[in-house]
């Protein structure tokens, strides 16, 4: 190991990365981080203006990025996202499935519509995005899929049963696809964040936010940037022998 090799291990020069939910929170931090180490970044979420703001800041900092508005629950929009990415950059090397829908209902009040909405965004969308990007990922020499799940998949997630089930399913997909796509040299890993200081967490009442933060051994919520470093590791050659892993970033949650 030497300084030059170590630096190269964490560079993403010339690689093309799709980051869903990339206009804020964890996704935005990942998009900005990837751009800083040379990736061409596709920032996508439902709100085009929010994506364009992130792209503006990335380009002003010297990076290269594209904004694409995409609803993860609409399969035709996922196909369009892949097509727009390939039209602009000619490749896809990295897919970060970060977008999520935290819809929560007490059990007994669940509706078929709520179930479909939650599972469509949190599980079906990520799975089909990987499938639509599969030809491009197969052609890549550095293919990496990163699924952002949640510690809710492990915890007693009262009222969040739909979200937890979908994120648990995403972890199962991570392991299954790591096995199925290994022959194509596509690595598939997952990150399971705990309490992160994002809009999703801030939408909870203050008392609940405090409970969520103090549940971790470290007794606090994390900043989004504390997840981005792990995403960079999983996207880069630093993790070239890592696949099928589920890495928790939860400050020591139970």
Secondary structure, 3 states (H helix, E strand, C coil): CCHHHHHHHCCCCCCEEEEECCCCHHHHHHHHHHHHCCCEEEEEECCHHHHHHHHHHHHHCCCEEEEEECCCCCHHHHHHHHHHHHHHHCCCCEEEECCCCCCCCCCCCCCHHHHHHHHHHHHHHHHHHHHHHHHHHHHCCCCEEEEECCHHHCCCCCCCHHHHHHHHHHHHHHHHHHHHCHHHCCEEEEEEECCECCHHHHCCCHHHHHHHHHCCCCCCCECCHHHHHHHHHHHCHHHCCCCCCEEEECCCCC
